[in-house]
Amino acid sequence: MNRLTCSLLSLFFLVDNSLLSAAEWPAFRGPVTATERARASGMGYPREWDSSTNIKWRLALPGPGNSSPVVAGNQVYVTYADGQGTRRNLICIDLDTGKELWTKTVIHDEKEPTHKTNPHCGSSPATDGERVVVWHGSAGVHCYSATGEELWSYKTGPVHHIWGTGSSPIIYEDKVFLNIGPGSKTYMLALSLEDGEVLWKVDEPGGHFGEDPSGKKVDWIGSWSTPQIATIAGRAQVVCAMPTRVVGYGIDSGDILWWCSGLENLPRSNLVYTDPLLTDDFAVSLGGFKGPGIGFHLGGEADITKDARVWRVTRQNPQRIGSGIILGEHLYAPAAGINGIQCLDLQTGEVIWTERTSAPFWGSMTLADELIYVTDQQGTTWVFRPNPEKFDLVSKNPLKERTNSTPAFTEGSIILRTYDAVYRVSN
C-alpha cells in the first residue's frame, strides 16, 4: 500500500469517526458530562421550520410521553406509553428514513399514579451505541442491544408519587446512573452496564408519596433531576439535585463526597425538576414550584453550604421544570408558571430580563450554532441569541402539537418529539 493510499485512508477514518461522534446524542440533553451537556456538536442546524417546511420525516406514535429522543449512529430511541399506561414502550427509529426498526414493550398492570400532564414514560433512554437503557418507573430498568435483544433488567419495586417519574438514566464508562424517585423511597443508583448488577445504592431521606388518603395536606417532596458527570478538583463524580440539596457522589463507591443545601422550601414544598447547571468551578440549581434557587462554588468536602454557597433567591421565582444553560456570566432559563424565558446573573441569581411567551416551557434549552433552542408546550421551538442585554429572537417554529420534551441534535438535524409523533427537521 503506497503512502498516498495510506494518507487517504487515514483521512477517511478521521472524517468517518468525526461524523460518528457528531451523530451521538446519547442521553437526555445530549452529552452526560456537565461542561458539554446541552451543547450540540457540528454546525448547520435548521433555524426555521413548521409542520410542512424542512421536515425530512414524521413518524406517528401510538401513545404520549414526556421523554426526549436520543441518537446513536443511525438510530433514534424514544419511549411512549399506551394501553392507559400499562404498556411501556421503547421504539427504535431509522435516522435516515424515519421508519420503525423495532419496539420493545414492558407490561405493567399494577396501579402506578402519575399526573395527567406527565403520562407514563417520562424518562428518556440512554445509549452507548451498542446498548440502550430505559427506565419505566415501577416497571423497572431494562437494557437492550442496538438490534432490540433484551440483555438484562433491574426491578426497582414500586416507585410511587402523585406526579409520576421523570428522571432519566445516563451511561458513563461501564456504569448506568439513575435517580430513582420521587416517593417515599428515593435513592441514587449505579448499575453495571454489562449485566445490570447493582454496584451501589445511596438512599436520600425525606421522600413522600405527596398525598394523604384522608385528604389532609402533606409535604410535597421530590426530585425529577437527571444525574450528570462532573470533574471537580480533578475527580470525576456523579452530581444530581435531590429534594433539598445538590449532591456529589463517588463514581465507583457511591460515597457522598459533598452536598450544598438550600433547595428546601417547606411548608410549601421541597421540589426540584431541573438539573443542576455547572461550569468548571460554579454551580446553580433552581427549585420547582416557586422554590429557591442557589448558586455555589464547587470544591470542598461534606457539607459545603456555609463556605461555598454564594446566593439563595427565595422570592418571585417562577415554576421551573425545564433546565437552562450557563453561558459566560449569565444563565438562561425557561419558565413554566409565567410562560417565559429569563436571563439571570450567574453571580447573584437576580433576573436581568424576562420575555413573556404564548405558552409555558417544560422542555430544556440546548446551545447549537451559538444559538439557544427551547420548545414550549404547544410545540413551538424558540430560537434566540444568548444576549444578556435583551431577548434577541431569531425565529419561532410551530408544530402545533403538544409536547413537554427536549429536542436531540445530530448531523445538522433536529429530532423533535411531541405527544403525537417524532420529527426529523433538516434544512
C-alpha positions as CSV (number, residue, x, y, z in Angstrom):
1,M,0.0,0.0,0.0
2,N,1.6,3.3,-1.1
3,R,1.9,6.4,1.1
4,L,-0.9,8.3,-0.8
5,T,-3.3,5.4,-0.2
6,C,-2.5,5.3,3.5
7,S,-2.9,9.1,3.8
8,L,-6.3,8.9,2.0
9,L,-7.5,6.0,4.2
10,S,-6.3,7.9,7.3
11,L,-8.3,10.9,6.2
12,F,-11.4,8.7,5.5
13,F,-11.3,7.2,9.0
14,L,-10.7,10.6,10.6
15,V,-13.7,12.1,8.8
16,D,-15.8,9.0,9.4
17,N,-15.1,9.0,13.2
18,S,-15.8,12.7,13.3
19,L,-19.2,12.2,11.7
20,L,-20.0,9.3,14.1
21,S,-19.1,11.5,17.0
22,A,-21.3,14.3,15.7
23,A,-24.2,11.9,15.4
24,E,-24.2,11.0,19.1
25,W,-26.9,12.4,21.4
26,P,-26.6,9.6,24.0
27,A,-28.9,10.8,26.8
28,F,-31.4,13.4,27.9
29,R,-29.8,16.8,26.9
30,G,-27.0,15.0,24.9
31,P,-23.6,14.6,26.5
32,V,-23.5,13.4,30.1
33,T,-20.5,15.5,31.2
34,A,-21.5,18.7,32.9
35,T,-19.5,21.2,30.8
36,E,-20.6,19.6,27.4
37,R,-24.3,18.9,28.4
38,A,-26.9,20.6,26.2
39,R,-24.3,21.7,23.7
40,A,-24.7,20.3,20.2
41,S,-21.6,19.5,18.1
42,G,-21.4,20.2,14.4
43,M,-23.0,23.1,12.6
44,G,-25.7,23.9,10.1
45,Y,-28.8,23.2,12.3
46,P,-32.1,24.5,11.0
47,R,-33.3,27.8,12.3
48,E,-36.7,27.8,10.6
49,W,-39.4,25.2,10.1
50,D,-43.1,24.3,10.5
51,S,-45.2,21.2,10.0
52,S,-44.7,21.4,6.2
53,T,-41.3,23.1,5.8
54,N,-37.9,21.5,6.5
55,I,-39.4,18.3,7.7
56,K,-37.5,15.3,6.4
57,W,-39.8,12.8,8.1
58,R,-42.6,12.4,10.6
59,L,-43.4,9.1,12.4
60,A,-46.7,8.9,14.3
61,L,-46.5,7.5,17.8
62,P,-49.3,5.2,19.3
63,G,-49.1,7.0,22.6
64,P,-47.8,10.0,24.5
65,G,-44.9,10.6,26.8
66,N,-42.7,13.4,28.2
67,S,-39.4,11.6,27.4
68,S,-37.0,13.1,24.9
69,P,-35.3,11.3,22.0
70,V,-31.7,10.1,22.0
71,V,-29.5,9.2,19.0
72,A,-26.6,6.8,18.4
73,G,-25.2,6.2,14.9
74,N,-28.2,5.8,12.6
75,Q,-30.8,5.0,15.3
76,V,-33.2,7.2,17.2
77,Y,-34.7,6.0,20.5
78,V,-37.7,7.3,22.4
79,T,-40.3,6.0,24.8
80,Y,-44.1,6.2,24.8
81,A,-47.0,4.7,26.8
82,D,-50.2,3.2,25.6
83,G,-52.9,0.9,26.9
84,Q,-53.7,3.6,29.5
85,G,-50.2,3.4,30.8
86,T,-50.0,-0.4,31.2
87,R,-47.7,-0.7,28.1
88,R,-44.3,1.0,28.4
89,N,-42.6,1.1,25.1
90,L,-39.2,1.8,23.7
91,I,-39.1,2.4,19.9
92,C,-36.1,2.4,17.7
93,I,-36.3,4.5,14.5
94,D,-34.1,4.7,11.5
95,L,-32.5,8.1,11.4
96,D,-32.4,8.3,7.6
97,T,-35.9,7.1,6.7
98,G,-38.0,7.6,9.9
99,K,-39.1,4.0,9.7
100,E,-39.6,1.9,12.9
101,L,-36.8,-0.6,13.2
102,W,-38.2,-2.3,16.4
103,T,-40.2,-1.7,19.5
104,K,-39.9,-3.4,22.9
105,T,-42.8,-3.4,25.3
106,V,-43.0,-4.0,29.0
107,I,-46.4,-4.7,30.5
108,H,-47.2,-3.2,33.9
109,D,-50.7,-3.8,35.1
110,E,-50.3,-2.7,38.7
111,K,-51.7,0.7,39.6
112,E,-49.0,3.4,39.4
113,P,-50.0,7.0,40.0
114,T,-49.0,10.0,37.9
115,H,-50.4,13.3,36.8
116,K,-52.3,13.9,33.5
117,T,-49.5,16.3,32.5
118,N,-46.9,13.6,33.0
119,P,-48.0,10.4,31.2
120,H,-46.1,7.3,32.0
121,C,-42.8,7.1,30.1
122,G,-41.5,10.4,31.2
123,S,-37.9,9.1,31.4
124,S,-35.6,9.4,28.4
125,P,-33.5,6.4,27.2
126,A,-29.7,6.4,27.4
127,T,-27.3,4.7,24.9
128,D,-23.6,4.0,24.3
129,G,-24.3,3.0,20.7
130,E,-24.2,-0.8,21.5
131,R,-26.8,-0.8,24.2
132,V,-29.8,1.3,25.2
133,V,-31.1,1.6,28.7
134,V,-34.6,2.7,29.7
135,W,-36.4,3.2,33.0
136,H,-40.1,2.5,33.0
137,G,-40.9,3.6,36.6
138,S,-42.3,0.8,38.7
139,A,-41.9,-1.5,35.6
140,G,-38.1,-1.4,36.2
141,V,-34.9,-0.6,34.3
142,H,-34.4,-2.5,31.0
143,C,-31.3,-2.8,28.8
144,Y,-31.4,-3.8,25.1
145,S,-28.9,-4.3,22.3
146,A,-28.9,-2.0,19.3
147,T,-30.8,-4.7,17.5
148,G,-33.5,-5.0,20.1
149,E,-32.4,-8.0,22.1
150,E,-33.2,-7.7,25.8
151,L,-29.9,-8.1,27.7
152,W,-31.0,-7.5,31.3
153,S,-33.5,-5.9,33.6
154,Y,-33.5,-4.5,37.1
155,K,-36.6,-4.5,39.4
156,T,-36.9,-1.2,41.2
157,G,-40.1,-2.2,43.0
158,P,-42.9,0.3,43.3
159,V,-42.0,3.9,42.6
160,H,-45.0,6.0,43.7
161,H,-45.6,9.7,43.6
162,I,-48.8,11.5,42.7
163,W,-47.0,13.3,39.9
164,G,-45.1,10.3,38.5
165,T,-41.5,9.9,37.4
166,G,-39.2,11.8,35.1
167,S,-35.5,11.4,35.9
168,S,-33.5,9.8,33.1
169,P,-30.6,7.3,33.2
170,I,-27.1,8.2,32.0
171,I,-24.3,5.9,30.9
172,Y,-20.7,6.7,31.8
173,E,-17.9,4.3,31.0
174,D,-19.3,0.9,32.1
175,K,-22.0,2.1,34.5
176,V,-25.6,3.3,34.5
177,F,-26.6,6.0,36.9
178,L,-30.2,6.8,37.8
179,N,-32.0,9.0,40.3
180,I,-34.8,6.6,41.5
181,G,-37.8,8.6,42.8
182,P,-39.6,10.6,43.7
183,G,-41.6,9.0,46.5
184,S,-41.1,7.6,50.0
185,K,-38.1,5.6,48.6
186,T,-35.7,7.8,46.8
187,Y,-32.1,6.8,46.0
188,M,-29.2,7.3,43.6
189,L,-28.4,4.0,41.9
190,A,-25.4,2.7,40.0
191,L,-25.8,-0.4,37.8
192,S,-23.3,-2.4,35.7
193,L,-23.9,-1.7,32.1
194,E,-22.8,-5.2,31.2
195,D,-25.3,-7.2,33.3
196,G,-27.4,-4.8,35.4
197,E,-25.7,-5.8,38.7
198,V,-26.2,-3.3,41.5
199,L,-22.9,-1.6,42.1
200,W,-24.1,0.8,44.7
201,K,-27.3,2.4,46.0
202,V,-27.5,5.5,48.3
203,D,-30.8,6.5,49.9
204,E,-31.9,10.1,50.1
205,P,-34.0,10.6,53.2
206,G,-37.2,12.5,53.5
207,G,-39.2,11.3,50.5
208,H,-43.0,11.3,50.4
209,F,-45.8,10.0,48.2
210,G,-47.3,13.5,48.1
211,E,-50.8,12.7,49.1
212,D,-52.7,11.6,52.3
213,P,-55.6,9.2,51.7
214,S,-57.6,11.1,54.2
215,G,-57.3,14.3,52.1
216,K,-55.0,16.0,54.7
217,K,-52.4,18.4,53.3
218,V,-49.0,16.7,53.3
219,D,-45.5,17.8,52.4
220,W,-44.8,17.9,48.7
221,I,-41.3,16.4,48.3
222,G,-39.5,15.1,45.2
223,S,-36.7,15.2,42.7
224,W,-37.1,14.6,38.9
225,S,-33.5,15.7,38.2
226,T,-31.2,13.7,35.9
227,P,-27.7,13.0,37.1
228,Q,-24.6,14.1,35.2
229,I,-20.8,13.6,35.4
230,A,-18.6,16.5,36.6
231,T,-14.9,16.7,37.2
232,I,-14.4,18.7,40.4
233,A,-10.9,19.2,41.8
234,G,-9.6,16.6,39.3
235,R,-12.1,13.9,40.4
236,A,-14.9,12.7,38.2
237,Q,-18.2,12.3,40.1
238,V,-21.9,11.9,39.8
239,V,-23.9,15.2,40.5
240,C,-27.6,15.4,41.0
241,A,-30.2,17.7,42.6
242,M,-32.1,16.0,45.3
243,P,-35.2,17.5,47.0
244,T,-33.3,19.8,49.4
245,R,-29.7,19.8,48.2
246,V,-27.3,19.2,45.4
247,V,-25.1,16.1,46.0
248,G,-21.8,14.8,44.6
249,Y,-21.3,11.0,44.7
250,G,-18.2,9.0,44.1
251,I,-18.5,7.2,40.8
252,D,-17.1,3.8,42.0
253,S,-18.2,3.8,45.6
254,G,-21.3,5.9,45.8
255,D,-19.8,7.8,48.8
256,I,-21.4,11.2,49.3
257,L,-18.4,13.5,48.7
258,W,-20.1,16.8,49.3
259,W,-23.5,18.5,49.3
260,C,-24.9,22.0,49.2
261,S,-28.2,22.7,50.8
262,G,-30.7,25.4,50.1
263,L,-33.5,24.0,47.9
264,E,-35.8,23.2,50.9
265,N,-39.0,25.3,50.9
266,L,-41.4,23.7,53.4
267,P,-44.2,24.1,54.3
268,R,-44.8,24.9,50.6
269,S,-42.7,22.1,49.0
270,N,-39.3,20.6,48.6
271,L,-39.4,20.0,44.9
272,V,-36.8,20.1,42.1
273,Y,-37.4,19.3,38.5
274,T,-34.4,20.9,36.8
275,D,-30.9,19.6,36.5
276,P,-28.0,21.5,38.2
277,L,-26.1,23.7,35.8
278,L,-22.3,23.5,36.2
279,T,-19.2,25.3,35.0
280,D,-15.7,24.3,35.9
281,D,-16.0,25.9,39.3
282,F,-19.5,27.1,39.9
283,A,-23.0,25.6,40.0
284,V,-26.6,26.7,40.0
285,S,-29.7,24.7,41.0
286,L,-33.2,26.1,40.6
287,G,-36.0,24.7,42.7
288,G,-39.5,23.8,41.4
289,F,-43.0,25.1,42.4
290,K,-41.6,28.7,43.1
291,G,-38.9,27.2,45.2
292,P,-35.5,28.7,45.9
293,G,-32.6,28.9,43.6
294,I,-29.0,28.6,44.8
295,G,-25.6,29.4,43.4
296,F,-22.4,28.0,44.9
297,H,-18.7,27.4,44.3
298,L,-17.6,23.8,43.5
299,G,-15.0,22.2,45.7
300,G,-14.7,21.1,49.3
301,E,-16.0,18.1,51.1
302,A,-19.1,17.0,53.1
303,D,-21.4,20.0,53.8
304,I,-20.1,22.9,51.7
305,T,-23.2,25.0,52.2
306,K,-21.8,27.6,54.6
307,D,-18.5,28.2,52.8
308,A,-19.4,27.6,49.2
309,R,-23.0,29.0,48.7
310,V,-22.9,32.5,47.2
311,W,-26.6,33.2,46.8
312,R,-30.0,31.8,47.6
313,V,-33.0,33.5,46.0
314,T,-36.3,32.7,47.6
315,R,-38.8,35.3,46.3
316,Q,-40.6,35.8,43.0
317,N,-39.3,32.6,41.5
318,P,-41.5,31.0,38.7
319,Q,-42.3,27.4,38.4
320,R,-39.3,25.8,36.8
321,I,-39.4,22.4,35.1
322,G,-37.1,22.6,32.0
323,S,-33.4,23.2,32.6
324,G,-31.5,26.2,31.4
325,I,-27.9,26.8,30.3
326,I,-24.9,28.8,31.6
327,L,-23.0,30.9,29.1
328,G,-20.3,33.2,30.5
329,E,-21.5,35.1,33.4
330,H,-25.2,34.6,32.7
331,L,-27.8,31.9,33.0
332,Y,-30.7,31.5,30.5
333,A,-33.7,29.5,31.8
334,P,-37.2,28.6,30.6
335,A,-40.2,29.1,32.9
336,A,-43.4,27.2,33.2
337,G,-45.6,29.2,35.6
338,I,-45.1,32.6,33.9
339,N,-44.8,31.4,30.3
340,G,-41.5,32.9,29.6
341,I,-37.7,32.9,29.1
342,Q,-35.4,34.6,31.5
343,C,-31.8,35.7,31.8
344,L,-30.2,35.7,35.2
345,D,-26.9,37.0,36.6
346,L,-24.8,34.0,37.4
347,Q,-23.1,35.5,40.5
348,T,-26.2,36.9,42.1
349,G,-29.2,34.9,40.8
350,E,-31.0,38.1,40.0
351,V,-33.2,38.3,36.9
352,I,-31.9,40.6,34.3
353,W,-34.7,40.3,31.8
354,T,-37.9,38.3,31.2
355,E,-39.5,37.6,27.9
356,R,-43.2,36.6,28.1
357,T,-44.3,33.9,25.7
358,S,-47.5,32.4,24.5
359,A,-47.1,29.1,26.3
360,P,-45.2,27.6,29.2
361,F,-42.0,25.6,28.9
362,W,-41.3,22.1,30.2
363,G,-38.6,21.4,27.6
364,S,-35.0,22.3,28.4
365,M,-32.5,24.5,26.5
366,T,-29.8,23.5,24.0
367,L,-27.0,25.5,22.5
368,A,-26.4,24.9,18.8
369,D,-24.6,27.1,16.3
370,E,-24.2,29.6,19.1
371,L,-28.0,29.9,19.4
372,I,-30.3,28.7,22.1
373,Y,-33.2,26.4,21.2
374,V,-36.1,25.6,23.5
375,T,-39.5,24.1,22.8
376,D,-42.8,25.2,24.6
377,Q,-45.8,23.1,25.4
378,Q,-47.6,24.0,22.2
379,G,-44.8,22.5,20.1
380,T,-43.2,25.9,19.1
381,T,-39.4,25.9,19.2
382,W,-38.0,29.3,20.1
383,V,-34.5,30.1,18.7
384,F,-32.7,33.1,20.1
385,R,-29.2,34.6,20.5
386,P,-27.8,34.5,24.0
387,N,-27.8,38.2,24.8
388,P,-27.7,39.4,28.4
389,E,-29.0,42.9,27.4
390,K,-32.3,41.8,25.8
391,F,-34.3,38.9,24.4
392,D,-32.8,38.5,20.9
393,L,-35.3,36.4,18.9
394,V,-34.1,34.6,15.7
395,S,-37.3,32.5,14.9
396,K,-40.4,30.8,16.3
397,N,-41.1,27.4,14.7
398,P,-44.5,25.9,15.3
399,L,-45.6,22.3,15.0
400,K,-48.9,22.8,16.8
401,E,-48.7,19.5,18.7
402,R,-48.4,19.2,22.5
403,T,-45.0,18.4,23.9
404,N,-43.1,18.5,27.1
405,S,-39.8,17.2,25.6
406,T,-36.4,18.4,24.7
407,P,-35.0,18.0,21.1
408,A,-32.0,16.0,20.1
409,F,-29.3,17.4,17.8
410,T,-27.4,15.3,15.3
411,E,-25.7,15.6,11.9
412,G,-27.2,19.1,11.3
413,S,-30.7,17.8,12.0
414,I,-33.0,18.2,15.0
415,I,-35.1,15.3,16.3
416,L,-38.3,16.6,17.9
417,R,-40.8,14.5,19.8
418,T,-44.4,15.5,20.5
419,Y,-47.3,13.6,22.1
420,D,-48.3,12.6,18.6
421,A,-45.1,11.9,16.6
422,V,-41.3,12.1,16.2
423,Y,-39.9,14.5,13.6
424,R,-36.6,14.9,11.9
425,V,-36.1,18.6,11.0
426,S,-33.4,19.3,8.3
427,N,-32.5,22.2,6.0
